[in-house]
C-alpha cells in the first residue's frame, strides 16, 4: 500500500505544531513533512526528483504559506508550477489574508486553491452542522 505524504511549507514553529497536532488528533494516516521556507521546499522536491527509478513519491499535495523567509511562497509556487515534474502536485495556499490582488496573483502562478484561516474558522463555526 502506498503511503502518502503531505508537505507543509510554514516558517512559524507554533503553526507547524498546531497543524501537526490537528492531523494527529484526526488520526490521518498520511505522513506530514515540514519545510520552513521556499528554498527548503524546492530542495525537498529536488531530492525526490533525483531518486533513481520511475516510482518517485512526490507529496500528494503541498500546503504553502505565502510569507516565509529566504524564498517566499509566491516565488516557490511559481517555481513548482513551472517545473515539468513538480507542476502536477496540487498546491494549496494557506494564509491569513484575503486580498483580491493576492488571490488573483496566486491563481495566475498556478495555485490549485487559496484558503484563508478565517474562512476555515467561519465555516466550522457558522456553516457546518456540528452536534454540541
N, C-alpha and C positions, 0 to 999 in steps of 0.2 A: 504494500500500500504506500502510495506517495505521501510524504509529509510536506505540507505546505508551510511556507514562511511568509510572514508579513514584515515588511521593512518599514520602520518608522524613523524619519529624519526629524529630530527635535533636539534643540540645544539646551532646553531648560530641564534640569535634573528632576525637579518636582513634577513637571508634566510627564516626563518619561515614567516616573514611579506611578503616577495616577493611571496612565494608560496601561502599564503592565499589570497593575492590580485589577483594573476593570476587566481585562481579558482573562486573568486567572480566576477571578470570582465568578465569571460566567462559565468557566470550565471549557473554554475553547481549546481545541487541540493543536491549533496552528502554533508554530514556533515564532516567537517575536524577537526580532533583531533590531537594535537601535544603532543609529549613527547620529553624530552631533552637528554635522554641517554638510554643505553640498559637496565639498571635496571628498569627505569620507563616503558619501552616498555613491558618487561616481567610482571611487576606488573599490567599494564593495561590489558593485555590479561588474567592474572590470576584472576582479578576481574570479568571478563566476564565469565570465566570458573566456578567460584564459585556461579554464579547465579543459582537459582533453575529452574527447567523446562528444556524442550528439545529445546526451541526456542531461543538459545543464539545468539546474534547479534555480531558476530566477524566482524572485518573490512573486506571490500570487497578486499582490498589489503593494503600492508604496503610499504611506500616509506621510504627507510632506508639509512641514511648517514653512512659511514664507520667510520669516525674519530670523535668519541664522547668521552666525559669523563666518568669516573666511570666504564662503560662496553661498549666497542666499538661495532661497527656494526657487525663485524665478529663474535664476541662471541655471540651477541644477535641472529644473523642469525642462527648460529649453534644450539642454544637452541630452537628457534622457530621450526626449521625443524626437530629436534629430538623429539619434543613433540607430542604425539598422537593426540591431538585436534588442536593444532596450525599449524601443518605442512601443512594443506590444504590451508592456507592463502597464496596467492601469495605475494612474496617479491621482490620488485624492488629496486636494489641498485642504488643510485643516488649520484654520486660523481664527483670530478673534475679531477681525474687522470685515465689514461688508461694504466695501467701496466699489461702486459700479464700474469704475475705470479699472480697478484691480481685478475684479471678477472677469471682465472682458479680456483683459490682458492675459490672465491665466488660461482662459479657454483658447485664446489665439495661440498661446505657446503649446497647447496640446493637453491641458488638464482634462481628466475624464469627469471630474466633478469638483465642486467647490463647496465646502461645508464650513459654516461658521458655528463656533461653540455655542453661541447664544441661541441659534436656531435649533440645535440639538436639545438644549435645555427647554426651550419653549415647546418643542414637540412633545417631550415627555411630561411636562407639567400641564400644558394646556390642551393638547390634542389626543394623545394616546389614552386608551381606556385601561387603567391600572386598578385592580382591586385594592382597596385600602383597608 
